[in-house]
Structure formats: structure tokens, C-alpha cells
Amino acid sequence: MLETIIILKSILLIISSILVLLTAIGILRLSDDLDRVLYARIHILGVVDVACIIALLVLYEPLLAVTYFILAPFASHAIANAHYYGEEKR
Amino acid sequence: MLITRIYYAIAYFVVLIFEIIKAEIDVAFRTINGDVKPVIMEIETVLARPISQTILANSITLTPGTLSIDLDSEKRILKVATIVKRDKKAVIPFEHYIKGMLE
């Protein structure tokens, strides 16, 4: 029973690390000439948020996971809002 | 009714988790393919209370592939950036549950 739990936890951690790697590759691959590239980058970074929540849950940090779950969208929203009314309107 | 609200809250949470997992897989494949064309659209919502509009905007941003930029509380309009062009109703599948939970 204990071994099964350890294997499951390892699989979840490997999945989240693969997601983090995919995000890093995706962000580096996007060229700067793409239209509205900042939004594309924020979308791809959203994958890391979920991977991070999975990792925190697996590592027995539920309170940190819940805090991250609630607070992570605020940062993305703030960046997108500032870009929309600052850079794009110019 | 309190019990109905609790039912809608649980249903909202389940739908949100399901949508997040679905969008996560979709966006992960799009990063491999390079099939990314961000668009900005305006979505009208039926929610009237600011708290439920905020929860809706927060859920939209939490789902990978969609991102809320601005919220006009009085006109009930959300500005949303999506990773590719998408149907308006497909962006907010949890609106019905938030309405049952808080309004």
C-alpha cells in the first residue's frame, strides 16, 4: 500500500516536471513578431501554475496550494491589464 | 435555499477542476505544435453581483488558454484574451453554476 502511494506521488511529480519543461520550451520557441505575443506567453505560463499546484499537493502542502490557486490569476490579470491599457493603446 | 447553493458550489468546483485539466492538456499540445494565435473578445455575462463577476473572471484566468483582461461591472462585459479563436459560451462554462451559487 505504502509503495503504491509512493509510486503515484512520483508519477504526479514527473508529470508536473514534464509540464514545466514543455512550458519552458514553448516560451523560448515563440517569436517576438507574433501578433499579441505577450498574451500567448501568459497563456503558456498558466500551464506552470497548474503543474505547481499539483506538485504542492503531492508534497503535503495543501494550504500553500490553495493560496497559490487563489492568488495566481491576480498576477496574470495585472500584467495583461497593464499591457492592454499601456503598451497596446499607444 | 442553502442546500441548493452548496450543491451548486460543489458542482462549480468539480466543473472548474475538469475544465482546468482539459485546458491544461490542450495548451500543452499547442505549445508543442506552435498553433498559437491570441485573440481578444468581449463576453457579456448574466451575473449582476460584483463578487460573482470577480469569481468568474478569476476562474477564466485560472483556466490555461483563457485570460481576463478587464471587467466592466455595470455593463456586465468581460474582456477576455484566448489562445485561439473560440466560441463565447465555451469560454465560460461555469457561469451557470456561479449564478446558482451566489445570485
N, CA and C atoms of all chains as a GROMACS GRO file, in nm:
protein
  579
    1MET      N    1   0.084  -0.121   0.000
    1MET     CA    2   0.000   0.000   0.000
    1MET      C    3   0.088   0.126   0.000
    2LEU      N    4   0.188   0.126   0.090
    2LEU     CA    5   0.275   0.242   0.101
    2LEU      C    6   0.354   0.264  -0.028
    3GLU      N    7   0.395   0.152  -0.089
    3GLU     CA    8   0.472   0.163  -0.213
    3GLU      C    9   0.387   0.220  -0.325
    4THR      N   10   0.258   0.178  -0.330
    4THR     CA   11   0.168   0.230  -0.434
    4THR      C   12   0.158   0.382  -0.422
    5ILE      N   13   0.142   0.431  -0.299
    5ILE     CA   14   0.129   0.576  -0.280
    5ILE      C   15   0.257   0.646  -0.326
    6ILE      N   16   0.372   0.587  -0.292
    6ILE     CA   17   0.499   0.650  -0.333
    6ILE      C   18   0.510   0.653  -0.485
    7ILE      N   19   0.469   0.541  -0.550
    7ILE     CA   20   0.477   0.538  -0.697
    7ILE      C   21   0.384   0.643  -0.758
    8LEU      N   22   0.259   0.652  -0.702
    8LEU     CA   23   0.163   0.751  -0.754
    8LEU      C   24   0.218   0.893  -0.740
    9LYS      N   25   0.275   0.922  -0.620
    9LYS     CA   26   0.331   1.055  -0.598
    9LYS      C   27   0.444   1.084  -0.696
   10SER      N   28   0.528   0.982  -0.721
   10SER     CA   29   0.639   1.003  -0.815
   10SER      C   30   0.587   1.031  -0.954
   11ILE      N   31   0.481   0.956  -0.995
   11ILE     CA   32   0.426   0.978  -1.130
   11ILE      C   33   0.373   1.121  -1.142
   12LEU      N   34   0.301   1.167  -1.039
   12LEU     CA   35   0.245   1.303  -1.044
   12LEU      C   36   0.357   1.408  -1.051
   13LEU      N   37   0.464   1.384  -0.972
   13LEU     CA   38   0.576   1.481  -0.976
   13LEU      C   39   0.643   1.481  -1.112
   14ILE      N   40   0.656   1.360  -1.174
   14ILE     CA   41   0.718   1.354  -1.308
   14ILE      C   42   0.630   1.428  -1.409
   15ILE      N   43   0.495   1.408  -1.398
   15ILE     CA   44   0.404   1.478  -1.491
   15ILE      C   45   0.421   1.629  -1.477
   16SER      N   46   0.426   1.678  -1.351
   16SER     CA   47   0.438   1.824  -1.335
   16SER      C   48   0.572   1.875  -1.385
   17SER      N   49   0.678   1.794  -1.368
   17SER     CA   50   0.808   1.842  -1.419
   17SER      C   51   0.809   1.844  -1.572
   18ILE      N   52   0.741   1.745  -1.634
   18ILE     CA   53   0.733   1.746  -1.781
   18ILE      C   54   0.657   1.870  -1.828
   19LEU      N   55   0.549   1.906  -1.754
   19LEU     CA   56   0.472   2.025  -1.792
   19LEU      C   57   0.559   2.151  -1.782
   20VAL      N   58   0.641   2.159  -1.675
   20VAL     CA   59   0.729   2.276  -1.660
   20VAL      C   60   0.828   2.284  -1.777
   21LEU      N   61   0.885   2.166  -1.814
   21LEU     CA   62   0.980   2.164  -1.926
   21LEU      C   63   0.915   2.208  -2.056
   22LEU      N   64   0.791   2.155  -2.081
   22LEU     CA   65   0.717   2.191  -2.204
   22LEU      C   66   0.695   2.342  -2.210
   23THR      N   67   0.658   2.401  -2.094
   23THR     CA   68   0.634   2.545  -2.091
   23THR      C   69   0.760   2.622  -2.125
   24ALA      N   70   0.873   2.578  -2.067
   24ALA     CA   71   0.999   2.649  -2.095
   24ALA      C   72   1.030   2.644  -2.244
   25ILE      N   73   1.012   2.524  -2.305
   25ILE     CA   74   1.039   2.512  -2.449
   25ILE      C   75   0.943   2.600  -2.529
   26GLY      N   76   0.814   2.599  -2.490
   26GLY     CA   77   0.714   2.676  -2.563
   26GLY      C   78   0.743   2.825  -2.559
   27ILE      N   79   0.782   2.875  -2.440
   27ILE     CA   80   0.809   3.019  -2.429
   27ILE      C   81   0.931   3.058  -2.512
   28LEU      N   82   1.035   2.972  -2.512
   28LEU     CA   83   1.154   3.006  -2.590
   28LEU      C   84   1.127   2.998  -2.740
   29ARG      N   85   1.032   2.911  -2.780
   29ARG     CA   86   1.006   2.893  -2.923
   29ARG      C   87   0.928   3.008  -2.985
   30LEU      N   88   0.844   3.075  -2.905
   30LEU     CA   89   0.759   3.181  -2.960
   30LEU      C   90   0.845   3.297  -3.011
   31SER      N   91   0.819   3.339  -3.135
   31SER     CA   92   0.898   3.451  -3.188
   31SER      C   93   0.834   3.583  -3.148
   32ASP      N   94   0.914   3.689  -3.145
   32ASP     CA   95   0.864   3.818  -3.099
   32ASP      C   96   0.773   3.886  -3.202
   33ASP      N   97   0.777   3.840  -3.329
   33ASP     CA   98   0.696   3.908  -3.432
   33ASP      C   99   0.549   3.866  -3.427
   34LEU      N  100   0.518   3.760  -3.352
   34LEU     CA  101   0.380   3.713  -3.345
   34LEU      C  102   0.291   3.823  -3.288
   35ASP      N  103   0.169   3.834  -3.345
   35ASP     CA  104   0.075   3.935  -3.300
   35ASP      C  105   0.031   3.904  -3.157
   36ARG      N  106   0.033   4.002  -3.069
   36ARG     CA  107  -0.007   3.988  -2.928
   36ARG      C  108   0.067   3.873  -2.860
   37VAL      N  109   0.200   3.878  -2.870
   37VAL     CA  110   0.280   3.765  -2.820
   37VAL      C  111   0.278   3.758  -2.667
   38LEU      N  112   0.255   3.873  -2.600
   38LEU     CA  113   0.256   3.871  -2.453
   38LEU      C  114   0.144   3.786  -2.397
   39TYR      N  115   0.024   3.796  -2.461
   39TYR     CA  116  -0.088   3.715  -2.412
   39TYR      C  117  -0.058   3.566  -2.432
   40ALA      N  118   0.005   3.534  -2.546
   40ALA     CA  119   0.040   3.392  -2.571
   40ALA      C  120   0.134   3.342  -2.464
   41ARG      N  121   0.229   3.428  -2.423
   41ARG     CA  122   0.324   3.385  -2.320
   41ARG      C  123   0.254   3.365  -2.186
   42ILE      N  124   0.158   3.455  -2.153
   42ILE     CA  125   0.087   3.438  -2.025
   42ILE      C  126   0.003   3.311  -2.027
   43HIS      N  127  -0.060   3.280  -2.145
   43HIS     CA  128  -0.139   3.157  -2.157
   43HIS      C  129  -0.052   3.036  -2.129
   44ILE      N  130   0.068   3.036  -2.189
   44ILE     CA  131   0.155   2.920  -2.174
   44ILE      C  132   0.206   2.911  -2.030
   45LEU      N  133   0.229   3.027  -1.965
   45LEU     CA  134   0.272   3.024  -1.825
   45LEU      C  135   0.164   2.972  -1.732
   46GLY      N  136   0.037   2.979  -1.776
   46GLY     CA  137  -0.071   2.922  -1.696
   46GLY      C  138  -0.055   2.773  -1.674
   47VAL      N  139   0.012   2.705  -1.766
   47VAL     CA  140   0.038   2.562  -1.750
   47VAL      C  141   0.126   2.537  -1.627
   48VAL      N  142   0.225   2.626  -1.606
   48VAL     CA  143   0.315   2.610  -1.491
   48VAL      C  144   0.239   2.624  -1.360
   49ASP      N  145   0.141   2.717  -1.356
   49ASP     CA  146   0.062   2.734  -1.234
   49ASP      C  147  -0.001   2.603  -1.190
   50VAL      N  148  -0.065   2.535  -1.288
   50VAL     CA  149  -0.133   2.409  -1.254
   50VAL      C  150  -0.032   2.302  -1.214
   51ALA      N  151   0.080   2.296  -1.286
   51ALA     CA  152   0.185   2.199  -1.251
   51ALA      C  153   0.235   2.224  -1.109
   52CYS      N  154   0.249   2.352  -1.073
   52CYS     CA  155   0.297   2.389  -0.940
   52CYS      C  156   0.196   2.348  -0.833
   53ILE      N  157   0.065   2.366  -0.864
   53ILE     CA  158  -0.038   2.327  -0.766
   53ILE      C  159  -0.035   2.176  -0.744
   54ILE      N  160  -0.019   2.099  -0.854
   54ILE     CA  161  -0.010   1.953  -0.841
   54ILE      C  162   0.109   1.915  -0.753
   55ALA      N  163   0.224   1.978  -0.779
   55ALA     CA  164   0.345   1.946  -0.704
   55ALA      C  165   0.328   1.980  -0.556
   56LEU      N  166   0.267   2.096  -0.526
   56LEU     CA  167   0.248   2.134  -0.385
   56LEU      C  168   0.155   2.038  -0.314
   57LEU      N  169   0.049   1.990  -0.386
   57LEU     CA  170  -0.044   1.895  -0.324
   57LEU      C  171   0.027   1.764  -0.294
   58VAL      N  172   0.111   1.720  -0.388
   58VAL     CA  173   0.183   1.594  -0.368
   58VAL      C  174   0.281   1.603  -0.252
   59LEU      N  175   0.340   1.721  -0.234
   59LEU     CA  176   0.440   1.739  -0.129
   59LEU      C  177   0.379   1.774   0.007
   60TYR      N  178   0.248   1.743   0.027
   60TYR     CA  179   0.178   1.769   0.152
   60TYR      C  180   0.183   1.915   0.195
   61GLU      N  181   0.158   2.007   0.103
   61GLU     CA  182   0.147   2.149   0.138
   61GLU      C  183   0.012   2.202   0.088
   62PRO      N  184  -0.100   2.152   0.142
   62PRO     CA  185  -0.231   2.191   0.087
   62PRO      C  186  -0.262   2.339   0.103
   63LEU      N  187  -0.218   2.399   0.217
   63LEU     CA  188  -0.251   2.541   0.237
   63LEU      C  189  -0.181   2.629   0.134
   64LEU      N  190  -0.053   2.594   0.108
   64LEU     CA  191   0.020   2.670   0.005
   64LEU      C  192  -0.046   2.652  -0.131
   65ALA      N  193  -0.093   2.528  -0.158
   65ALA     CA  194  -0.158   2.501  -0.287
   65ALA      C  195  -0.284   2.584  -0.302
   66VAL      N  196  -0.365   2.592  -0.195
   66VAL     CA  197  -0.489   2.670  -0.202
   66VAL      C  198  -0.458   2.818  -0.221
   67THR      N  199  -0.357   2.868  -0.147
   67THR     CA  200  -0.318   3.009  -0.161
   67THR      C  201  -0.275   3.037  -0.304
   68TYR      N  202  -0.196   2.946  -0.359
   68TYR     CA  203  -0.148   2.964  -0.497
   68TYR      C  204  -0.265   2.961  -0.594
   69PHE      N  205  -0.360   2.868  -0.567
   69PHE     CA  206  -0.478   2.850  -0.653
   69PHE      C  207  -0.558   2.979  -0.661
   70ILE      N  208  -0.569   3.049  -0.545
   70ILE     CA  209  -0.650   3.172  -0.543
   70ILE      C  210  -0.570   3.291  -0.596
   71LEU      N  211  -0.440   3.299  -0.563
   71LEU     CA  212  -0.364   3.421  -0.592
   71LEU      C  213  -0.298   3.422  -0.730
   72ALA      N  214  -0.274   3.305  -0.791
   72ALA     CA  215  -0.201   3.301  -0.918
   72ALA      C  216  -0.268   3.383  -1.029
   73PRO      N  217  -0.404   3.380  -1.044
   73PRO     CA  218  -0.465   3.456  -1.153
   73PRO      C  219  -0.446   3.606  -1.140
   74PHE      N  220  -0.430   3.658  -1.016
   74PHE     CA  221  -0.419   3.803  -1.000
   74PHE      C  222  -0.297   3.859  -1.074
   75ALA      N  223  -0.184   3.786  -1.065
   75ALA     CA  224  -0.061   3.834  -1.129
   75ALA      C  225  -0.078   3.838  -1.281
   76SER      N  226  -0.134   3.728  -1.339
   76SER     CA  227  -0.154   3.724  -1.485
   76SER      C  228  -0.248   3.835  -1.529
   77HIS      N  229  -0.356   3.853  -1.449
   77HIS     CA  230  -0.454   3.957  -1.482
   77HIS      C  231  -0.389   4.096  -1.478
   78ALA      N  232  -0.306   4.121  -1.376
   78ALA     CA  233  -0.242   4.252  -1.363
   78ALA      C  234  -0.150   4.280  -1.482
   79ILE      N  235  -0.071   4.179  -1.523
   79ILE     CA  236   0.021   4.200  -1.636
   79ILE      C  237  -0.059   4.228  -1.764
   80ALA      N  238  -0.165   4.147  -1.786
   80ALA     CA  239  -0.244   4.162  -1.910
   80ALA      C  240  -0.313   4.297  -1.914
   81ASN      N  241  -0.370   4.338  -1.800
   81ASN     CA  242  -0.440   4.466  -1.794
   81ASN      C  243  -0.345   4.583  -1.819
   82ALA      N  244  -0.227   4.578  -1.756
   82ALA     CA  245  -0.129   4.685  -1.775
   82ALA      C  246  -0.084   4.691  -1.920
   83HIS      N  247  -0.065   4.574  -1.983
   83HIS     CA  248  -0.021   4.573  -2.122
   83HIS      C  249  -0.130   4.627  -2.214
   84TYR      N  250  -0.255   4.589  -2.187
   84TYR     CA  251  -0.366   4.630  -2.273
   84TYR      C  252  -0.384   4.782  -2.271
   85TYR      N  253  -0.382   4.841  -2.150
   85TYR     CA  254  -0.405   4.985  -2.141
   85TYR      C  255  -0.278   5.068  -2.154
   86GLY      N  256  -0.159   5.005  -2.142
   86GLY     CA  257  -0.034   5.080  -2.153
   86GLY      C  258   0.028   5.069  -2.290
   87GLU      N  259   0.070   4.949  -2.326
   87GLU     CA  260   0.150   4.931  -2.447
   87GLU      C  261   0.064   4.930  -2.573
   88GLU      N  262  -0.048   4.853  -2.567
   88GLU     CA  263  -0.123   4.828  -2.690
   88GLU      C  264  -0.199   4.951  -2.737
   89LYS      N  265  -0.243   5.035  -2.640
   89LYS     CA  266  -0.320   5.155  -2.676
   89LYS      C  267  -0.231   5.263  -2.736
   90ARG      N  268  -0.098   5.249  -2.717
   90ARG     CA  269  -0.006   5.357  -2.757
   90ARG      C  270  -0.001   5.372  -2.909
   91MET      N  271  -3.222   2.899  -0.088
   91MET     CA  272  -3.202   2.771  -0.017
   91MET      C  273  -3.052   2.742  -0.004
   92LEU      N  274  -3.014   2.714   0.120
   92LEU     CA  275  -2.871   2.691   0.146
   92LEU      C  276  -2.822   2.563   0.079
   93ILE      N  277  -2.908   2.459   0.082
   93ILE     CA  278  -2.862   2.329   0.029
   93ILE      C  279  -2.838   2.339  -0.122
   94THR      N  280  -2.926   2.411  -0.193
   94THR     CA  281  -2.908   2.430  -0.337
   94THR      C  282  -2.777   2.501  -0.366
   95ARG      N  283  -2.750   2.604  -0.282
   95ARG     CA  284  -2.625   2.680  -0.302
   95ARG      C  285  -2.504   2.591  -0.281
   96ILE      N  286  -2.510   2.506  -0.177
   96ILE     CA  287  -2.396   2.416  -0.151
   96ILE      C  288  -2.380   2.319  -0.267
   97TYR      N  289  -2.494   2.269  -0.320
   97TYR     CA  290  -2.487   2.179  -0.435
   97TYR      C  291  -2.420   2.249  -0.553
   98TYR      N  292  -2.461   2.374  -0.580
   98TYR     CA  293  -2.402   2.447  -0.693
   98TYR      C  294  -2.254   2.476  -0.669
   99ALA      N  295  -2.216   2.503  -0.541
   99ALA     CA  296  -2.075   2.529  -0.511
   99ALA      C  297  -1.990   2.406  -0.541
  100ILE      N  298  -2.039   2.287  -0.498
  100ILE     CA  299  -1.963   2.164  -0.524
  100ILE      C  300  -1.955   2.138  -0.674
  101ALA      N  301  -2.070   2.156  -0.743
  101ALA     CA  302  -2.072   2.133  -0.888
  101ALA      C  303  -1.977   2.229  -0.959
  102TYR      N  304  -1.976   2.356  -0.913
  102TYR     CA  305  -1.886   2.457  -0.972
  102TYR      C  306  -1.741   2.413  -0.959
  103PHE      N  307  -1.707   2.364  -0.839
  103PHE     CA  308  -1.567   2.325  -0.815
  103PHE      C  309  -1.528   2.207  -0.904
  104VAL      N  310  -1.619   2.109  -0.915
  104VAL     CA  311  -1.589   1.991  -0.998
  104VAL      C  312  -1.572   2.033  -1.144
  105VAL      N  313  -1.665   2.117  -1.194
  105VAL     CA  314  -1.657   2.162  -1.334
  105VAL      C  315  -1.529   2.241  -1.358
  106LEU      N  316  -1.493   2.327  -1.257
  106LEU     CA  317  -1.372   2.408  -1.272
  106LEU      C  318  -1.247   2.319  -1.284
  107ILE      N  319  -1.237   2.218  -1.195
  107ILE     CA  320  -1.120   2.128  -1.198
  107ILE      C  321  -1.116   2.054  -1.333
  108PHE      N  322  -1.233   2.005  -1.378
  108PHE     CA  323  -1.240   1.933  -1.505
  108PHE      C  324  -1.195   2.022  -1.621
  109GLU      N  325  -1.246   2.147  -1.623
  109GLU     CA  326  -1.209   2.240  -1.731
  109GLU      C  327  -1.060   2.272  -1.728
  110ILE      N  328  -1.004   2.288  -1.604
  110ILE     CA  329  -0.862   2.320  -1.593
  110ILE      C  330  -0.778   2.206  -1.651
  111ILE      N  331  -0.814   2.080  -1.618
  111ILE     CA  332  -0.736   1.966  -1.668
  111ILE      C  333  -0.746   1.959  -1.820
  112LYS      N  334  -0.870   1.980  -1.873
  112LYS     CA  335  -0.891   1.975  -2.018
  112LYS      C  336  -0.808   2.081  -2.089
  113ALA      N  337  -0.814   2.206  -2.036
  113ALA     CA  338  -0.742   2.317  -2.099
  113ALA      C  339  -0.591   2.299  -2.086
  114GLU      N  340  -0.550   2.240  -1.973
  114GLU     CA  341  -0.406   2.216  -1.949
  114GLU      C  342  -0.349   2.126  -2.059
  115ILE      N  343  -0.420   2.015  -2.088
  115ILE     CA  344  -0.373   1.922  -2.193
  115ILE      C  345  -0.373   1.992  -2.329
  116ASP      N  346  -0.482   2.068  -2.355
  116ASP     CA  347  -0.494   2.139  -2.483
  116ASP      C  348  -0.379   2.237  -2.504
  117VAL      N  349  -0.351   2.319  -2.401
  117VAL     CA  350  -0.245   2.421  -2.415
  117VAL      C  351  -0.107   2.354  -2.423
  118ALA      N  352  -0.089   2.242  -2.348
  118ALA     CA  353   0.040   2.172  -2.355
  118ALA      C  354   0.066   2.122  -2.498
  119PHE      N  355  -0.040   2.069  -2.565
  119PHE     CA  356  -0.022   2.025  -2.704
  119PHE      C  357   0.003   2.142  -2.798
  120ARG      N  358  -0.065   2.256  -2.769
  120ARG     CA  359  -0.044   2.373  -2.856
  120ARG      C  360   0.098   2.427  -2.845
  121THR      N  361   0.160   2.416  -2.725
  121THR     CA  362   0.298   2.462  -2.714
  121THR      C  363   0.391   2.376  -2.798
  122ILE      N  364   0.357   2.244  -2.812
  122ILE     CA  365   0.441   2.157  -2.895
  122ILE      C  366   0.420   2.191  -3.043
  123ASN      N  367   0.291   2.206  -3.082
  123ASN     CA  368   0.260   2.232  -3.224
  123ASN      C  369   0.302   2.372  -3.269
  124GLY      N  370   0.297   2.469  -3.176
  124GLY     CA  371   0.316   2.608  -3.214
  124GLY      C  372   0.192   2.670  -3.275
  125ASP      N  373   0.075   2.608  -3.247
  125ASP     CA  374  -0.052   2.657  -3.303
  125ASP      C  375  -0.112   2.761  -3.207
  126VAL      N  376  -0.052   2.882  -3.207
  126VAL     CA  377  -0.093   2.985  -3.111
  126VAL      C  378  -0.126   3.113  -3.185
  127LYS      N  379  -0.253   3.159  -3.176
  127LYS     CA  380  -0.292   3.287  -3.236
  127LYS      C  381  -0.382   3.360  -3.139
  128PRO      N  382  -0.326   3.442  -3.049
  128PRO     CA  383  -0.410   3.505  -2.946
  128PRO      C  384  -0.509   3.606  -3.004
  129VAL      N  385  -0.633   3.600  -2.955
  129VAL     CA  386  -0.735   3.698  -2.994
  129VAL      C  387  -0.798   3.756  -2.867
  130ILE      N  388  -0.852   3.877  -2.879
  130ILE     CA  389  -0.922   3.940  -2.766
  130ILE      C  390  -1.069   3.953  -2.803
  131MET      N  391  -1.158   3.910  -2.713
  131MET     CA  392  -1.300   3.924  -2.740
  131MET      C  393  -1.374   3.976  -2.617
  132GLU      N  394  -1.495   4.027  -2.642
  132GLU     CA  395  -1.576   4.077  -2.531
  132GLU      C  396  -1.689   3.979  -2.506
  133ILE      N  397  -1.707   3.943  -2.380
  133ILE     CA  398  -1.810   3.847  -2.343
  133ILE      C  399  -1.908   3.912  -2.248
  134GLU      N  400  -2.038   3.899  -2.279
  134GLU     CA  401  -2.140   3.952  -2.189
  134GLU      C  402  -2.177   3.844  -2.089
  135THR      N  403  -2.194   3.886  -1.964
  135THR     CA  404  -2.230   3.789  -1.861
  135THR      C  405  -2.366   3.824  -1.800
  136VAL      N  406  -2.434   3.724  -1.746
  136VAL     CA  407  -2.565   3.748  -1.684
  136VAL      C  408  -2.552   3.777  -1.535
  137LEU      N  409  -2.430   3.761  -1.481
  137LEU     CA  410  -2.410   3.780  -1.337
  137LEU      C  411  -2.417   3.928  -1.302
  138ALA      N  412  -2.486   3.960  -1.190
  138ALA     CA  413  -2.505   4.100  -1.153
  138ALA      C  414  -2.417   4.143  -1.037
  139ARG      N  415  -2.394   4.055  -0.940
  139ARG     CA  416  -2.317   4.096  -0.821
  139ARG      C  417  -2.167   4.100  -0.854
  140PRO      N  418  -2.096   4.204  -0.800
  140PRO     CA  419  -1.952   4.215  -0.828
  140PRO      C  420  -1.873   4.094  -0.781
  141ILE      N  421  -1.913   4.033  -0.667
  141ILE     CA  422  -1.838   3.917  -0.616
  141ILE      C  423  -1.845   3.801  -0.715
  142SER      N  424  -1.963   3.778  -0.773
  142SER     CA  425  -1.973   3.664  -0.866
  142SER      C  426  -1.901   3.695  -0.996
  143GLN      N  427  -1.904   3.824  -1.038
  143GLN     CA  428  -1.827   3.861  -1.159
  143GLN      C  429  -1.678   3.841  -1.135
  144THR      N  430  -1.631   3.875  -1.013
  144THR     CA  431  -1.489   3.857  -0.982
  144THR      C  432  -1.452   3.710  -0.982
  145ILE      N  433  -1.540   3.626  -0.924
  145ILE     CA  434  -1.511   3.481  -0.922
  145ILE      C  435  -1.508   3.427  -1.064
  146LEU      N  436  -1.600   3.477  -1.150
  146LEU     CA  437  -1.600   3.433  -1.290
  146LEU      C  438  -1.469   3.472  -1.360
  147ALA      N  439  -1.426   3.599  -1.339
  147ALA     CA  440  -1.302   3.645  -1.403
  147ALA      C  441  -1.183   3.566  -1.352
  148ASN      N  442  -1.184   3.534  -1.221
  148ASN     CA  443  -1.075   3.458  -1.162
  148ASN      C  444  -1.071   3.316  -1.219
  149SER      N  445  -1.188   3.254  -1.237
  149SER     CA  446  -1.192   3.119  -1.294
  149SER      C  447  -1.144   3.119  -1.438
  150ILE      N  448  -1.180   3.226  -1.514
  150ILE     CA  449  -1.136   3.234  -1.653
  150ILE      C  450  -0.984   3.239  -1.659
  151THR      N  451  -0.924   3.322  -1.571
  151THR     CA  452  -0.777   3.333  -1.574
  151THR      C  453  -0.711   3.205  -1.524
  152LEU      N  454  -0.776   3.135  -1.432
  152LEU     CA  455  -0.718   3.012  -1.377
  152LEU      C  456  -0.713   2.901  -1.482
  153THR      N  457  -0.806   2.903  -1.578
  153THR     CA  458  -0.805   2.804  -1.684
  153THR      C  459  -0.697   2.840  -1.785
  154PRO      N  460  -0.599   2.754  -1.809
  154PRO     CA  461  -0.496   2.787  -1.909
  154PRO      C  462  -0.558   2.805  -2.048
  155GLY      N  463  -0.511   2.905  -2.122
  155GLY     CA  464  -0.566   2.927  -2.256
  155GLY      C  465  -0.666   3.041  -2.262
  156THR      N  466  -0.719   3.082  -2.147
  156THR     CA  467  -0.807   3.200  -2.144
  156THR      C  468  -0.758   3.293  -2.034
  157LEU      N  469  -0.778   3.423  -2.055
  157LEU     CA  470  -0.719   3.522  -1.964
  157LEU      C  471  -0.809   3.644  -1.961
  158SER      N  472  -0.858   3.683  -1.843
  158SER     CA  473  -0.945   3.801  -1.838
  158SER      C  474  -0.858   3.926  -1.827
  159ILE      N  475  -0.887   4.025  -1.913
  159ILE     CA  476  -0.808   4.148  -1.915
  159ILE      C  477  -0.877   4.257  -1.836
  160ASP      N  478  -1.007   4.271  -1.856
  160ASP     CA  479  -1.079   4.380  -1.791
  160ASP      C  480  -1.221   4.337  -1.760
  161LEU      N  481  -1.280   4.402  -1.659
  161LEU     CA  482  -1.416   4.369  -1.618
  161LEU      C  483  -1.494   4.498  -1.599
  162ASP      N  484  -1.601   4.516  -1.678
  162ASP     CA  485  -1.688   4.632  -1.661
  162ASP      C  486  -1.810   4.585  -1.581
  163SER      N  487  -1.813   4.626  -1.453
  163SER     CA  488  -1.913   4.570  -1.362
  163SER      C  489  -2.055   4.617  -1.396
  164GLU      N  490  -2.069   4.743  -1.440
  164GLU     CA  491  -2.203   4.796  -1.463
  164GLU      C  492  -2.262   4.748  -1.596
  165LYS      N  493  -2.178   4.746  -1.700
  165LYS     CA  494  -2.228   4.698  -1.830
  165LYS      C  495  -2.224   4.546  -1.840
  166ARG      N  496  -2.164   4.480  -1.742
  166ARG     CA  497  -2.152   4.333  -1.736
  166ARG      C  498  -2.077   4.277  -1.856
  167ILE      N  499  -1.965   4.340  -1.887
  167ILE     CA  500  -1.886   4.294  -2.002
  167ILE      C  501  -1.746   4.257  -1.955
  168LEU      N  502  -1.699   4.139  -1.998
  168LEU     CA  503  -1.563   4.094  -1.967
  168LEU      C  504  -1.480   4.098  -2.094
  169LYS      N  505  -1.358   4.153  -2.084
  169LYS     CA  506  -1.264   4.144  -2.197
  169LYS      C  507  -1.177   4.022  -2.173
  170VAL      N  508  -1.178   3.928  -2.267
  170VAL     CA  509  -1.106   3.803  -2.247
  170VAL      C  510  -1.011   3.779  -2.364
  171ALA      N  511  -0.887   3.740  -2.332
  171ALA     CA  512  -0.792   3.701  -2.437
  171ALA      C  513  -0.786   3.549  -2.438
  172THR      N  514  -0.807   3.488  -2.557
  172THR     CA  515  -0.799   3.342  -2.567
  172THR      C  516  -0.683   3.304  -2.659
  173ILE      N  517  -0.636   3.181  -2.644
  173ILE     CA  518  -0.515   3.139  -2.716
  173ILE      C  519  -0.544   3.118  -2.865
  174VAL      N  520  -0.663   3.072  -2.901
  174VAL     CA  521  -0.710   3.072  -3.040
  174VAL      C  522  -0.855   3.118  -3.038
  175LYS      N  523  -0.911   3.144  -3.159
  175LYS     CA  524  -1.049   3.192  -3.164
  175LYS      C  525  -1.143   3.082  -3.114
  176ARG      N  526  -1.233   3.119  -3.023
  176ARG     CA  527  -1.316   3.019  -2.957
  176ARG      C  528  -1.458   3.071  -2.943
  177ASP      N  529  -1.552   2.979  -2.929
  177ASP     CA  530  -1.690   3.018  -2.909
  177ASP      C  531  -1.706   3.087  -2.772
  178LYS      N  532  -1.796   3.190  -2.766
  178LYS     CA  533  -1.806   3.267  -2.641
  178LYS      C  534  -1.857   3.183  -2.525
  179LYS      N  535  -1.952   3.096  -2.553
  179LYS     CA  536  -2.009   3.015  -2.444
  179LYS      C  537  -1.909   2.911  -2.394
  180ALA      N  538  -1.817   2.869  -2.482
  180ALA     CA  539  -1.719   2.768  -2.441
  180ALA      C  540  -1.614   2.824  -2.346
  181VAL      N  541  -1.603   2.960  -2.340
  181VAL     CA  542  -1.504   3.020  -2.251
  181VAL      C  543  -1.555   3.022  -2.107
  182ILE      N  544  -1.689   3.038  -2.090
  182ILE     CA  545  -1.744   3.048  -1.954
  182ILE      C  546  -1.845   2.936  -1.929
  183PRO      N  547  -1.799   2.810  -1.918
  183PRO     CA  548  -1.895   2.701  -1.891
  183PRO      C  549  -1.943   2.701  -1.745
  184PHE      N  550  -1.870   2.770  -1.654
  184PHE     CA  551  -1.908   2.766  -1.512
  184PHE      C  552  -1.998   2.881  -1.472
  185GLU      N  553  -2.042   2.966  -1.567
  185GLU     CA  554  -2.124   3.082  -1.534
  185GLU      C  555  -2.256   3.041  -1.467
  186HIS      N  556  -2.317   2.935  -1.521
  186HIS     CA  557  -2.446   2.886  -1.470
  186HIS      C  558  -2.434   2.844  -1.322
  187TYR      N  559  -2.321   2.779  -1.288
  187TYR     CA  560  -2.303   2.730  -1.151
  187TYR      C  561  -2.277   2.845  -1.054
  188ILE      N  562  -2.201   2.948  -1.100
  188ILE     CA  563  -2.177   3.064  -1.014
  188ILE      C  564  -2.309   3.138  -0.989
  189LYS      N  565  -2.395   3.142  -1.094
  189LYS     CA  566  -2.524   3.208  -1.078
  189LYS      C  567  -2.608   3.135  -0.972
  190GLY      N  568  -2.606   3.001  -0.977
  190GLY     CA  569  -2.681   2.925  -0.877
  190GLY      C  570  -2.621   2.937  -0.738
  191MET      N  571  -2.488   2.957  -0.733
  191MET     CA  572  -2.422   2.959  -0.603
  191MET      C  573  -2.440   3.093  -0.531
  192LEU      N  574  -2.434   3.206  -0.605
  192LEU     CA  575  -2.426   3.336  -0.538
  192LEU      C  576  -2.541   3.432  -0.570
  193GLU      N  577  -2.628   3.401  -0.666
  193GLU     CA  578  -2.730   3.501  -0.702
  193GLU      C  579  -2.872   3.453  -0.672
   0.00000   0.00000   0.00000
